[in-house]
Amino acid sequence: MASKKERELIFNKFGGKCAYCGCELLKGWHIDELKPIRRNRKWDRKKRKWLYDGTCKHPERLHIDNQMPACASCNINKHTLSLEEFRKLVGGFLTSLNRDSTQYKIAKRYGFIEEVVKPVIFYFETVQSQQSEAN
């Protein structure tokens, strides 16, 4: 669990924005591990569900250099994916929306949505690229 000071440092890494989508972070924002730690779970017979046991597969990754500020939706979708797996997931959203969402297809037909096919570049990558160019 990150201390209040650590949370503040992580929050400010990208100016109070999600490292992935770049939206403004709101109350309830998450801390994501860029390289996943994969928390361990155990089956609780009494509660009849999986519970996290407080350990993880990569404890060496639990440090501020690997922790990113994330909006809840990005962190929940990223889950334990690597960065490239998450990039592939986000890149496939148009395909799944066109396949699965009637509302999306109708909104597209009515001109409310214009699709743009482009590579998935996360907000932190853009910021880091701009910082490299400035130096």
Backbone as CSV, one residue per row, in Angstrom:
resi,resn,N_x,N_y,N_z,CA_x,CA_y,CA_z,C_x,C_y,C_z
1,MET,0.849,-1.177,0.000,0.000,0.000,0.000,0.892,1.236,0.000
2,ALA,0.631,2.136,-0.906,1.431,3.352,-1.022,1.061,4.354,0.068
3,SER,2.084,5.044,0.581,1.841,6.089,1.576,1.210,7.299,0.882
4,LYS,0.740,8.236,1.687,0.136,9.453,1.141,1.146,10.214,0.278
5,LYS,2.395,10.287,0.724,3.461,10.977,-0.012,3.733,10.262,-1.346
6,GLU,3.781,8.925,-1.316,4.006,8.152,-2.543,2.850,8.340,-3.522
7,ARG,1.619,8.318,-3.000,0.451,8.539,-3.873,0.529,9.902,-4.540
8,GLU,0.965,10.899,-3.800,1.098,12.246,-4.361,2.160,12.268,-5.471
9,LEU,3.290,11.610,-5.241,4.348,11.547,-6.254,3.860,10.830,-7.520
10,ILE,3.145,9.726,-7.322,2.622,8.960,-8.462,1.579,9.780,-9.209
11,PHE,0.675,10.426,-8.481,-0.362,11.271,-9.082,0.271,12.348,-9.967
12,ASN,1.371,12.922,-9.510,2.006,14.037,-10.229,2.951,13.615,-11.354
13,LYS,3.163,12.315,-11.541,4.070,11.862,-12.597,3.706,12.442,-13.966
14,PHE,2.416,12.541,-14.245,1.955,13.030,-15.542,0.939,14.156,-15.366
15,GLY,1.208,15.014,-14.381,0.385,16.194,-14.173,-1.049,15.906,-13.769
16,GLY,-1.260,14.843,-12.997,-2.616,14.511,-12.559,-3.454,13.865,-13.647
17,LYS,-2.780,13.267,-14.623,-3.493,12.599,-15.722,-3.181,11.108,-15.728
18,CYS,-4.107,10.348,-16.269,-3.925,8.906,-16.421,-2.742,8.651,-17.350
19,ALA,-1.839,7.795,-16.931,-0.658,7.478,-17.734,-1.027,6.815,-19.057
20,TYR,-2.199,6.239,-19.142,-2.575,5.485,-20.332,-3.444,6.292,-21.294
21,CYS,-4.569,6.817,-20.829,-5.476,7.533,-21.744,-5.312,9.048,-21.674
22,GLY,-4.695,9.557,-20.616,-4.458,10.983,-20.492,-5.612,11.780,-19.898
23,CYS,-6.669,11.127,-19.439,-7.789,11.874,-18.839,-7.363,12.420,-17.482
24,GLU,-8.074,13.448,-17.032,-7.824,14.006,-15.708,-8.195,12.963,-14.657
25,LEU,-7.315,12.747,-13.696,-7.603,11.786,-12.639,-8.587,12.373,-11.640
26,LEU,-9.589,11.598,-11.324,-10.624,12.004,-10.377,-10.454,11.234,-9.076
27,LYS,-11.232,11.615,-8.083,-11.229,10.895,-6.821,-11.431,9.408,-7.107
28,GLY,-10.666,8.578,-6.433,-10.779,7.138,-6.651,-9.828,6.620,-7.713
29,TRP,-8.890,7.459,-8.179,-7.934,7.001,-9.183,-7.108,5.845,-8.625
30,HIS,-6.500,5.082,-9.514,-5.785,3.862,-9.127,-4.282,4.014,-9.338
31,ILE,-3.533,3.181,-8.656,-2.105,3.028,-8.927,-1.953,1.704,-9.669
32,ASP,-1.367,1.770,-10.850,-1.135,0.572,-11.657,0.358,0.272,-11.684
33,GLU,0.697,-1.007,-11.708,2.083,-1.399,-11.919,2.285,-1.604,-13.412
34,LEU,3.167,-0.808,-14.006,3.423,-0.880,-15.443,3.798,-2.307,-15.836
35,LYS,4.766,-2.871,-15.143,5.062,-4.299,-15.286,4.261,-4.971,-14.187
36,PRO,3.304,-5.822,-14.552,2.358,-6.362,-13.569,3.034,-7.158,-12.451
37,ILE,2.412,-7.117,-11.279,2.921,-7.867,-10.127,2.166,-9.177,-9.910
38,ARG,0.992,-9.292,-10.471,0.133,-10.481,-10.370,-0.062,-10.945,-8.924
39,ARG,-1.051,-10.335,-8.284,-1.367,-10.662,-6.883,-1.866,-12.104,-6.774
40,ASN,-1.457,-12.778,-5.726,-1.842,-14.171,-5.491,-3.186,-14.247,-4.775
41,ARG,-3.962,-15.262,-5.134,-5.278,-15.470,-4.521,-5.361,-16.895,-3.985
42,LYS,-6.218,-17.040,-3.001,-6.506,-18.366,-2.442,-8.015,-18.528,-2.370
43,TRP,-8.454,-19.758,-2.510,-9.881,-20.069,-2.419,-10.293,-20.092,-0.955
44,ASP,-11.306,-19.320,-0.618,-11.864,-19.298,0.729,-13.115,-20.172,0.719
45,ARG,-13.022,-21.312,1.380,-14.143,-22.263,1.380,-15.394,-21.687,2.034
46,LYS,-15.210,-20.971,3.143,-16.359,-20.436,3.871,-17.093,-19.381,3.046
47,LYS,-16.325,-18.479,2.417,-16.941,-17.412,1.619,-17.233,-17.860,0.190
48,ARG,-16.679,-19.010,-0.179,-16.876,-19.601,-1.504,-16.491,-18.633,-2.626
49,LYS,-15.296,-18.037,-2.467,-14.770,-17.165,-3.513,-13.267,-17.017,-3.353
50,TRP,-12.636,-16.526,-4.438,-11.204,-16.273,-4.425,-10.937,-14.961,-3.699
51,LEU,-9.935,-14.963,-2.818,-9.535,-13.762,-2.096,-8.029,-13.558,-2.262
52,TYR,-7.626,-12.307,-2.394,-6.199,-12.003,-2.468,-5.574,-12.294,-1.109
53,ASP,-4.385,-12.891,-1.119,-3.759,-13.279,0.150,-2.675,-12.306,0.617
54,GLY,-2.484,-11.190,-0.080,-1.508,-10.187,0.334,-0.122,-10.390,-0.246
55,THR,0.064,-11.462,-1.025,1.364,-11.700,-1.666,1.229,-11.496,-3.165
56,CYS,2.369,-11.436,-3.845,2.341,-11.306,-5.300,3.525,-12.038,-5.911
57,LYS,3.457,-12.272,-7.229,4.478,-13.047,-7.923,5.747,-12.243,-8.199
58,HIS,5.644,-10.924,-8.246,6.810,-10.090,-8.545,6.915,-8.933,-7.551
59,PRO,7.217,-9.218,-6.281,7.277,-8.142,-5.286,8.347,-7.097,-5.593
60,GLU,9.372,-7.477,-6.342,10.427,-6.526,-6.705,9.899,-5.398,-7.603
61,ARG,8.742,-5.579,-8.194,8.147,-4.555,-9.057,7.293,-3.544,-8.273
62,LEU,7.117,-3.779,-6.989,6.306,-2.879,-6.162,7.150,-1.686,-5.712
63,HIS,7.486,-0.820,-6.661,8.221,0.396,-6.334,7.736,1.524,-7.229
64,ILE,8.011,2.741,-6.787,7.445,3.935,-7.421,7.833,4.071,-8.897
65,ASP,9.008,3.573,-9.280,9.429,3.667,-10.685,8.550,2.825,-11.605
66,ASN,7.917,1.795,-11.046,7.054,0.914,-11.833,5.575,1.251,-11.662
67,GLN,5.273,2.224,-10.814,3.874,2.539,-10.528,3.413,3.744,-11.334
68,MET,2.242,3.617,-11.924,1.688,4.634,-12.805,0.324,5.091,-12.297
69,PRO,0.032,6.389,-12.442,-1.313,6.858,-12.108,-2.273,6.423,-13.208
70,ALA,-3.416,5.902,-12.824,-4.356,5.397,-13.831,-5.791,5.702,-13.425
71,CYS,-6.606,6.018,-14.427,-8.043,6.126,-14.168,-8.548,4.708,-13.901
72,ALA,-9.677,4.623,-13.235,-10.210,3.312,-12.868,-10.448,2.429,-14.090
73,SER,-10.986,3.008,-15.171,-11.313,2.160,-16.323,-10.062,1.609,-17.002
74,CYS,-9.005,2.412,-17.120,-7.766,1.893,-17.716,-7.152,0.815,-16.831
75,ASN,-7.097,1.069,-15.521,-6.489,0.095,-14.624,-7.279,-1.208,-14.600
76,ILE,-8.590,-1.120,-14.578,-9.418,-2.331,-14.552,-9.268,-3.110,-15.860
77,ASN,-9.212,-2.416,-16.985,-9.028,-3.106,-18.267,-7.622,-3.676,-18.408
78,LYS,-6.628,-2.976,-17.905,-5.246,-3.466,-18.005,-5.058,-4.673,-17.110
79,HIS,-5.619,-4.634,-15.937,-5.585,-5.746,-14.975,-4.138,-6.223,-14.805
80,THR,-3.830,-7.444,-15.170,-2.465,-7.971,-15.048,-1.791,-8.105,-16.406
81,LEU,-2.277,-7.358,-17.389,-1.678,-7.440,-18.716,-0.351,-6.694,-18.772
82,SER,0.537,-7.167,-19.625,1.751,-6.409,-19.911,1.339,-5.184,-20.731
83,LEU,2.248,-4.258,-20.899,1.938,-3.064,-21.671,1.542,-3.426,-23.104
84,GLU,2.245,-4.361,-23.715,1.938,-4.735,-25.101,0.620,-5.501,-25.203
85,GLU,0.296,-6.294,-24.195,-1.001,-6.974,-24.183,-2.130,-5.953,-24.039
86,PHE,-1.917,-4.944,-23.203,-2.916,-3.895,-23.025,-3.072,-3.087,-24.312
87,ARG,-1.957,-2.790,-24.977,-2.003,-2.071,-26.251,-2.830,-2.858,-27.282
88,LYS,-2.630,-4.164,-27.309,-3.389,-5.018,-28.234,-4.877,-5.020,-27.885
89,LEU,-5.194,-5.084,-26.589,-6.589,-5.046,-26.150,-7.264,-3.753,-26.595
90,VAL,-6.636,-2.603,-26.296,-7.209,-1.312,-26.685,-7.328,-1.214,-28.204
91,GLY,-6.318,-1.690,-28.907,-6.345,-1.664,-30.374,-7.478,-2.491,-30.963
92,GLY,-7.972,-3.459,-30.229,-9.058,-4.307,-30.711,-10.450,-3.804,-30.358
93,PHE,-10.544,-2.667,-29.651,-11.852,-2.169,-29.236,-12.769,-1.871,-30.420
94,LEU,-12.244,-1.273,-31.498,-13.098,-0.965,-32.655,-13.689,-2.238,-33.248
95,THR,-12.870,-3.261,-33.346,-13.356,-4.531,-33.892,-14.485,-5.093,-33.035
96,SER,-14.283,-5.103,-31.719,-15.321,-5.679,-30.856,-16.565,-4.796,-30.807
97,LEU,-16.400,-3.478,-30.839,-17.582,-2.602,-30.873,-18.392,-2.834,-32.144
98,ASN,-17.721,-2.932,-33.284,-18.415,-3.162,-34.546,-19.067,-4.538,-34.600
99,ARG,-18.493,-5.490,-33.919,-19.035,-6.841,-33.909,-20.176,-6.984,-32.917
100,ASP,-20.050,-6.343,-31.737,-20.924,-6.666,-30.620,-21.940,-5.609,-30.207
101,SER,-21.750,-4.352,-30.588,-22.596,-3.296,-30.049,-23.534,-2.709,-31.101
102,THR,-24.804,-3.042,-30.981,-25.808,-2.492,-31.893,-25.871,-0.977,-31.764
103,GLN,-25.817,-0.460,-30.528,-25.864,0.996,-30.328,-24.692,1.683,-31.017
104,TYR,-23.516,1.097,-30.920,-22.333,1.676,-31.562,-22.528,1.718,-33.081
105,LYS,-22.986,0.608,-33.646,-23.172,0.545,-35.105,-24.214,1.558,-35.570
106,ILE,-25.295,1.729,-34.825,-26.324,2.709,-35.185,-25.763,4.129,-35.077
107,ALA,-25.063,4.423,-33.972,-24.466,5.757,-33.802,-23.498,6.058,-34.943
108,LYS,-22.772,5.063,-35.393,-21.836,5.245,-36.514,-22.607,5.543,-37.801
109,ARG,-23.687,4.812,-38.035,-24.504,5.041,-39.242,-25.100,6.438,-39.284
110,TYR,-25.466,6.965,-38.119,-26.059,8.297,-38.043,-25.012,9.406,-38.026
111,GLY,-23.750,9.024,-38.099,-22.693,10.023,-38.170,-22.251,10.587,-36.844
112,PHE,-22.673,9.976,-35.753,-22.253,10.452,-34.431,-20.825,10.011,-34.106
113,ILE,-20.373,8.991,-34.788,-19.045,8.432,-34.530,-18.279,8.348,-35.843
114,GLU,-17.064,8.826,-35.819,-16.156,8.655,-36.949,-14.960,7.866,-36.442
115,GLU,-14.729,6.733,-37.034,-13.639,5.873,-36.586,-12.303,6.360,-37.153
116,VAL,-11.287,6.227,-36.317,-9.923,6.539,-36.730,-9.077,5.316,-36.403
117,VAL,-8.485,4.741,-37.401,-7.608,3.601,-37.185,-6.185,4.139,-37.074
118,LYS,-5.577,3.917,-35.919,-4.229,4.407,-35.684,-3.571,3.551,-34.619
119,PRO,-2.259,3.634,-34.525,-1.579,2.839,-33.488,-1.966,3.332,-32.094
120,VAL,-1.930,2.444,-31.130,-2.225,2.796,-29.742,-0.946,3.344,-29.117
121,ILE,-0.974,4.630,-28.803,0.147,5.280,-28.125,-0.397,5.810,-26.807
122,PHE,0.168,5.338,-25.716,-0.312,5.737,-24.407,0.182,7.139,-24.063
123,TYR,-0.570,7.812,-23.212,-0.265,9.190,-22.840,1.162,9.330,-22.302
124,PHE,1.590,8.417,-21.435,2.925,8.534,-20.857,4.003,8.409,-21.931
125,GLU,3.743,7.648,-22.993,4.710,7.524,-24.086,4.843,8.841,-24.841
126,THR,3.721,9.533,-25.039,3.733,10.844,-25.691,4.504,11.841,-24.842
127,VAL,4.246,11.859,-23.543,4.936,12.786,-22.634,6.433,12.503,-22.633
128,GLN,6.813,11.234,-22.534,8.221,10.873,-22.509,8.905,11.228,-23.826
129,SER,8.212,11.031,-24.940,8.754,11.396,-26.247,8.988,12.909,-26.346
130,GLN,8.030,13.692,-25.875,8.164,15.150,-25.888,9.314,15.604,-24.994
131,GLN,9.480,14.950,-23.855,10.581,15.299,-22.956,11.928,14.965,-23.595
132,SER,12.015,13.838,-24.315,13.244,13.469,-24.991,13.606,14.463,-26.079
133,GLU,12.591,14.912,-26.840,12.821,15.898,-27.900,13.279,17.235,-27.339
134,ALA,12.779,17.591,-26.141,13.132,18.872,-25.521,14.570,18.878,-25.003
135,ASN,15.107,17.687,-24.725,16.481,17.598,-24.179,17.508,17.464,-25.232
